[in-house]
Amino acid sequence: MSLSLLLVSLFTIVEFNCENLFDTRHDSLKLDQEFLPTSDYHWTPTRYWRKLSRVGQALAATGEVSGTMLLPDLAVLTEVENDSVMRDLCCRSLLRTAGYRWVMTDSPDERGIDVALLYSPLSFRLLSYSFVRVTPPLGFQPTRDILYAAGMVATGDTLHVVGVHAPSRRNGELASRPYRMAVARAVCQLVDSVTANSRHPLIVVTGDFNDYSESPAILELVKHGLTEVSKDAVGSHGARGSYRYHGEWRSIDHLLCNDALVRRFVSCRIGDAEFLLEKDKKYGGVKPRRTYLGPRYLCGTSDHLPLVTVFDVQ
């Protein structure tokens, strides 16, 4: 196959936790006070636009194929505050000439963060989208909705995309596990619904699950017939996972797909471009160059690295 035909047939999906991509305006219905110019974080317009630029740069850097730079076809983004932020990212950042469009959730999350799908209408013709709300267990605050979108790819097949940002491990992994299991079961029900109502569907489930590959919530998805193709993903500049905690590389960002899409799987890697990393002075090696550590501004992009998965859609 020639390089030009190869590039046309490849379809790139990126998952990226943007680490608190808030605008600088207060939403009176949400607890977003930390990310205002007057807060301890001093979240100024200058810092906001710098962050947007770096998120755009991070996405642009994920599209290299055989030495040729291509923008990703889809990106599932988590920790994005609202529609205004997505409009700025698509229309006013360095991605403004790419022609990206987006859909996103409108979740009851108390801080106001949501899940968004960035897509190129040239390679993904959006057919429909909706949200799934997960009822919190007793004593827990509302979490992010699950984002569902269906679109047609170049072959005429329909790709079904499920975007997830599961509840955190606040108050401990064991105490918070039932909430993430509830999200996993909701995803399984959604996958069942798509499978029952579609002919030969291509299904991808991706996001920040706040769990590892061996965690019960991820194993629930695998038991339900999904394959985690991101399990062994590593980077080319030292990253051994999408997230580093106390010197240990792990992945809480995952991408799973059904059997029909597994057959089209090409590769999965961590997008660890050098500008997304910094030296880990305490533990050695490198770590993601994050935006904040507590209220201390570090001028980085995110505490996560992008997860980059390529499929052959021909």
RODO-2510 file (C-alpha; in nm, 4 decimals, decimal comma):
residues 314
     n   res          X          Y          Z
     1     m     0,0000     0,0000     0,0000
     2     s     0,1317     0,3473    -0,0854
     3     l     0,1894     0,5989     0,1939
     4     s    -0,0960     0,8218     0,0679
     5     l    -0,3450     0,5336     0,0743
     6     l    -0,2180     0,4256     0,4156
     7     l    -0,2729     0,7703     0,5627
     8     v    -0,6270     0,7865     0,4247
     9     s    -0,7160     0,4475     0,5722
    10     l    -0,5814     0,5188     0,9219
    11     f    -0,8145     0,6656     1,1827
    12     t    -0,6669     0,8149     1,5009
    13     i    -0,8524     0,8450     1,8318
    14     v    -0,6967     1,0401     2,1187
    15     e    -0,8050     1,0370     2,4822
    16     f    -0,6707     1,3187     2,6997
    17     n    -0,7430     1,4401     3,0517
    18     c    -0,6760     1,8145     3,0227
    19     e    -0,6299     1,8757     3,3977
    20     n    -0,8833     2,1390     3,4942
    21     l    -0,9382     2,3196     3,1663
    22     f    -1,1530     2,5977     3,3132
    23     d    -1,2291     2,9404     3,1753
    24     t    -1,1771     3,2438     3,4016
    25     r    -1,5436     3,3300     3,4591
    26     h    -1,7485     3,2220     3,7595
    27     d    -2,0488     2,9960     3,7076
    28     s    -2,2782     3,0668     4,0004
    29     l    -2,4201     2,7129     3,9797
    30     k    -2,0819     2,5408     4,0106
    31     l    -1,7901     2,5256     4,2543
    32     d    -1,5352     2,6726     4,0160
    33     q    -1,4014     2,9433     4,2478
    34     e    -1,0499     2,7946     4,2500
    35     f    -1,0104     2,8827     3,8825
    36     l    -1,0723     3,2550     3,8857
    37     p    -0,8235     3,5458     3,8610
    38     t    -0,8883     3,6356     4,2274
    39     s    -0,8368     3,2828     4,3639
    40     d    -0,5260     3,1345     4,5231
    41     y    -0,4571     2,9756     4,1839
    42     h    -0,4531     3,3198     4,0144
    43     w    -0,6174     3,1656     3,7083
    44     t    -0,5797     3,4659     3,4777
    45     p    -0,6748     3,5016     3,1102
    46     t    -0,3036     3,4833     3,0239
    47     r    -0,2705     3,1470     3,1940
    48     y    -0,5967     3,0255     3,0400
    49     w    -0,4932     3,1072     2,6836
    50     r    -0,1481     2,9607     2,7404
    51     k    -0,3133     2,6392     2,8576
    52     l    -0,5444     2,6291     2,5542
    53     s    -0,2452     2,6702     2,3266
    54     r    -0,0622     2,3836     2,4949
    55     v    -0,3630     2,1512     2,4860
    56     g    -0,3943     2,2251     2,1141
    57     q    -0,0233     2,1618     2,0696
    58     a    -0,0529     1,8323     2,2585
    59     l    -0,3349     1,7152     2,0320
    60     a    -0,1511     1,8216     1,7180
    61     a     0,1570     1,6276     1,8289
    62     t    -0,0344     1,2977     1,8493
    63     g    -0,0951     1,2618     1,4770
    64     e     0,2429     1,1528     1,3400
    65     v     0,2221     0,8535     1,1030
    66     s     0,5306     0,7303     0,9153
    67     g     0,6969     1,0688     0,9675
    68     t     0,3953     1,2626     0,8368
    69     m     0,2060     1,4915     1,0749
    70     l    -0,1705     1,4411     1,0752
    71     l    -0,4275     1,5777     1,3163
    72     p    -0,6286     1,3156     1,5063
    73     d    -0,9744     1,2309     1,3736
    74     l    -1,1345     1,2180     1,7186
    75     a    -1,0359     1,3252     2,0673
    76     v    -1,2235     1,2444     2,3865
    77     l    -1,1327     1,5160     2,6370
    78     t    -1,2014     1,5073     3,0098
    79     e    -1,1839     1,7809     3,2757
    80     v    -1,3189     2,0424     3,0338
    81     e    -1,5447     2,3002     3,1962
    82     n    -1,7973     2,4074     2,9346
    83     d    -1,8951     2,4843     2,5783
    84     s    -1,7121     2,8184     2,5849
    85     v    -1,3821     2,6447     2,6546
    86     m    -1,4398     2,4038     2,3648
    87     r    -1,5268     2,6937     2,1347
    88     d    -1,2043     2,8709     2,2309
    89     l    -1,0035     2,5520     2,1768
    90     c    -1,1546     2,4794     1,8341
    91     c    -1,1969     2,8312     1,7011
    92     r    -0,9403     3,0531     1,8756
    93     s    -0,6399     2,8342     1,9530
    94     l    -0,3771     2,6973     1,7150
    95     l    -0,6380     2,4341     1,6146
    96     r    -0,8591     2,7061     1,4644
    97     t    -0,7812     2,6148     1,1017
    98     a    -0,8401     2,2409     1,1534
    99     g    -1,2181     2,2619     1,1193
   100     y    -1,2887     2,0612     1,4343
   101     r    -1,6378     2,0430     1,5799
   102     w    -1,7431     1,9175     1,9216
   103     v    -2,0191     1,7825     2,1406
   104     m    -2,0050     1,7566     2,5175
   105     t    -2,1962     1,6588     2,8280
   106     d    -2,3766     1,8952     3,0638
   107     s    -2,3170     1,7038     3,3839
   108     p    -2,4280     1,7636     3,7435
   109     d    -2,0637     1,7422     3,8589
   110     e    -2,0330     1,9935     4,1419
   111     r    -1,7201     2,1589     3,9979
   112     g    -1,8726     2,1774     3,6506
   113     i    -1,6228     1,9628     3,4599
   114     d    -1,7469     1,7603     3,1641
   115     v    -1,6550     1,5146     2,8904
   116     a    -1,6174     1,6412     2,5333
   117     l    -1,5746     1,4813     2,1923
   118     l    -1,3655     1,6756     1,9431
   119     y    -1,4081     1,5440     1,5888
   120     s    -1,3153     1,6196     1,2308
   121     p    -1,6255     1,6253     1,0070
   122     l    -1,3996     1,5222     0,7173
   123     s    -1,3502     1,1748     0,8665
   124     f    -1,6361     1,1376     1,1164
   125     r    -1,9858     1,2462     1,0100
   126     l    -2,1776     1,2889     1,3324
   127     l    -2,5125     1,1088     1,3247
   128     s    -2,6294     1,1406     1,6851
   129     y    -2,5147     1,1978     2,0397
   130     s    -2,6591     1,1713     2,3886
   131     f    -2,5617     1,1446     2,7553
   132     v    -2,6056     0,8764     3,0208
   133     r    -2,6477     0,9963     3,3791
   134     v    -2,5233     0,7694     3,6560
   135     t    -2,7131     0,7812     3,9861
   136     p    -2,4617     0,8244     4,2703
   137     p    -2,4604     0,5747     4,5563
   138     l    -2,5782     0,7043     4,8912
   139     g    -2,3335     0,9590     5,0325
   140     f    -2,1622     1,0443     4,7012
   141     q    -2,1816     1,3637     4,4958
   142     p    -2,3015     1,3566     4,1316
   143     t    -2,0371     1,2616     3,8758
   144     r    -1,9787     1,3280     3,5079
   145     d    -2,2293     1,1985     3,2543
   146     i    -2,1182     0,9333     3,0070
   147     l    -2,0942     1,0783     2,6557
   148     y    -2,2221     0,8735     2,3613
   149     a    -2,1806     0,9701     1,9955
   150     a    -2,2312     0,7826     1,6692
   151     g    -2,0789     0,8854     1,3389
   152     m    -2,0035     0,7506     0,9938
   153     v    -1,6427     0,6879     0,8916
   154     a    -1,4955     0,6704     0,5402
   155     t    -1,6057     0,3116     0,4748
   156     g    -1,9688     0,3932     0,5522
   157     d    -1,9498     0,2011     0,8801
   158     t    -2,0879     0,3588     1,1942
   159     l    -1,8433     0,4166     1,4776
   160     h    -1,9989     0,4375     1,8241
   161     v    -1,7912     0,6363     2,0737
   162     v    -1,8384     0,6221     2,4508
   163     g    -1,6498     0,8836     2,6554
   164     v    -1,6030     0,8300     3,0293
   165     h    -1,4686     1,0240     3,3258
   166     a    -1,5326     0,7954     3,6217
   167     p    -1,5442     0,9163     3,9845
   168     s    -1,2133     0,9718     4,1615
   169     r    -1,0663     0,7647     4,4432
   170     r    -1,1381     1,0346     4,6991
   171     n    -1,1864     0,8813     5,0459
   172     g    -1,0004     0,5697     4,9322
   173     e    -1,0156     0,3168     4,6493
   174     l    -1,2313     0,0630     4,8326
   175     a    -1,4836     0,3180     4,9607
   176     s    -1,5259     0,4793     4,6188
   177     r    -1,5168     0,1553     4,4152
   178     p    -1,8985     0,1057     4,4079
   179     y    -1,9373     0,4377     4,2240
   180     r    -1,6895     0,3422     3,9525
   181     m    -1,8544     0,0011     3,9263
   182     a    -2,1874     0,1781     3,8717
   183     v    -2,0291     0,3708     3,5837
   184     a    -1,8868     0,0483     3,4383
   185     r    -2,2268    -0,1205     3,4523
   186     a    -2,3865     0,1806     3,2826
   187     v    -2,1268     0,1574     3,0047
   188     c    -2,2013    -0,2152     2,9642
   189     q    -2,5729    -0,1419     2,9336
   190     l    -2,5006     0,1223     2,6705
   191     v    -2,2805    -0,1188     2,4740
   192     d    -2,5579    -0,3814     2,4936
   193     s    -2,8085    -0,1297     2,3600
   194     v    -2,5850    -0,0316     2,0682
   195     t    -2,5137    -0,3963     1,9851
   196     a    -2,8831    -0,4893     1,9937
   197     n    -2,9906    -0,2015     1,7718
   198     s    -2,7040    -0,1851     1,5198
   199     r    -2,5769    -0,4168     1,2511
   200     h    -2,2056    -0,4976     1,2907
   201     p    -2,1315    -0,1892     1,5068
   202     l    -1,7818    -0,0579     1,5700
   203     i    -1,7667     0,0420     1,9377
   204     v    -1,4930     0,2250     2,1274
   205     v    -1,5013     0,3092     2,4988
   206     t    -1,2361     0,5485     2,6265
   207     g    -1,1649     0,7990     2,8993
   208     d    -1,0224     0,8536     3,2457
   209     f    -1,1546     0,5641     3,4548
   210     n    -0,9576     0,6472     3,7716
   211     d    -0,8816     0,2741     3,7791
   212     y    -0,6085     0,0421     3,6542
   213     s    -0,6319    -0,2467     3,4083
   214     e    -0,6594    -0,4986     3,6929
   215     s    -0,9260    -0,2979     3,8787
   216     p    -1,2783    -0,4443     3,9092
   217     a    -1,4432    -0,1741     3,6946
   218     i    -1,2102    -0,2329     3,3995
   219     l    -1,2372    -0,6106     3,4403
   220     e    -1,6154    -0,5712     3,4314
   221     l    -1,5880    -0,4128     3,0870
   222     v    -1,3501    -0,6847     2,9682
   223     k    -1,5804    -0,9557     3,1036
   224     h    -1,8565    -0,7925     2,9029
   225     g    -1,6715    -0,8602     2,5762
   226     l    -1,4599    -0,5475     2,5331
   227     t    -1,0852    -0,5670     2,4707
   228     e    -0,8487    -0,3186     2,6329
   229     v    -0,6117    -0,2375     2,3469
   230     s    -0,4368     0,0333     2,5545
   231     k    -0,3159    -0,2066     2,8236
   232     d     0,0506    -0,2145     2,7184
   233     a     0,0762     0,1359     2,5713
   234     v     0,4037     0,3197     2,6334
   235     g     0,5627     0,6361     2,4994
   236     s     0,8788     0,6995     2,3030
   237     h     1,0351     0,9518     2,5456
   238     g     1,0220     0,7631     2,8735
   239     a     0,6532     0,7389     2,9614
   240     r     0,5435     0,3913     3,0737
   241     g     0,1829     0,4979     3,1274
   242     s    -0,0462     0,7998     3,0996
   243     y    -0,0028     0,9109     3,4614
   244     r     0,2772     0,9091     3,7192
   245     y     0,2246     0,9038     4,0956
   246     h     0,5120     0,8976     4,3473
   247     g     0,7536     0,7872     4,0781
   248     e     0,5395     0,5002     3,9481
   249     w     0,4007     0,5016     3,5934
   250     r     0,0445     0,3707     3,5742
   251     s    -0,2478     0,4186     3,3384
   252     i    -0,5887     0,5291     3,4580
   253     d    -0,6730     0,6325     3,1019
   254     h    -0,7918     0,3422     2,8872
   255     l    -0,9318     0,2557     2,5465
   256     l    -1,1406    -0,0555     2,4929
   257     c    -1,3291    -0,1748     2,1861
   258     n    -1,5526    -0,4537     2,0653
   259     d    -1,4366    -0,7479     1,8524
   260     a    -1,5320    -0,5838     1,5223
   261     l    -1,3036    -0,2887     1,5968
   262     v    -1,0262    -0,5042     1,7452
   263     r    -0,9869    -0,6568     1,3998
   264     r    -0,9040    -0,3082     1,2686
   265     f    -0,6647    -0,2178     1,5494
   266     v    -0,3196    -0,0957     1,4394
   267     s    -0,1446     0,0518     1,7452
   268     c    -0,1823     0,2286     2,0770
   269     r     0,0802     0,4459     2,2428
   270     i     0,1277     0,7168     2,5006
   271     g     0,1727     1,0599     2,3411
   272     d     0,4749     1,1706     2,5410
   273     a     0,6104     1,4518     2,3261
   274     e     0,9077     1,6068     2,5027
   275     f     0,7333     1,9389     2,5701
   276     l     0,4720     1,7485     2,7764
   277     l     0,7398     1,6124     3,0117
   278     e     0,9782     1,7380     3,2767
   279     k     1,2497     1,5770     3,4859
   280     d     1,1302     1,4036     3,7999
   281     k     1,3848     1,5413     4,0477
   282     k     1,2604     1,3311     4,3379
   283     y     1,2211     0,9865     4,1789
   284     g     1,4287     1,0142     3,8625
   285     g     1,3272     0,9829     3,5006
   286     v     1,0514     1,2028     3,3637
   287     k     0,6918     1,2846     3,4526
   288     p     0,4067     1,4816     3,2922
   289     r     0,4570     1,8561     3,3144
   290     r     0,1359     1,9540     3,4869
   291     t    -0,0327     2,2954     3,5116
   292     y    -0,0579     2,3119     3,8910
   293     l     0,0712     2,1286     4,1957
   294     g    -0,1728     2,2426     4,4599
   295     p    -0,1967     2,6207     4,4140
   296     r     0,1588     2,6392     4,2741
   297     y     0,1583     2,7238     3,9028
   298     l     0,3974     2,5038     3,7032
   299     c     0,3133     2,6374     3,3552
   300     g     0,2635     2,2880     3,2101
   301     t    -0,0096     2,1210     3,0054
   302     s    -0,1586     1,8396     3,2175
   303     d    -0,0827     1,5801     3,4833
   304     h    -0,1937     1,3174     3,2279
   305     l    -0,0479     1,2289     2,8892
   306     p    -0,2584     1,1660     2,5778
   307     l    -0,3499     0,8110     2,4824
   308     v    -0,3202     0,7681     2,1033
   309     t    -0,4896     0,4766     1,9258
   310     v    -0,4849     0,4062     1,5535
   311     f    -0,7276     0,1875     1,3573
   312     d    -0,7370     0,0899     0,9894
   313     v    -1,0870     0,1775     0,8710
   314     q    -1,0501     0,0373     0,5180
***
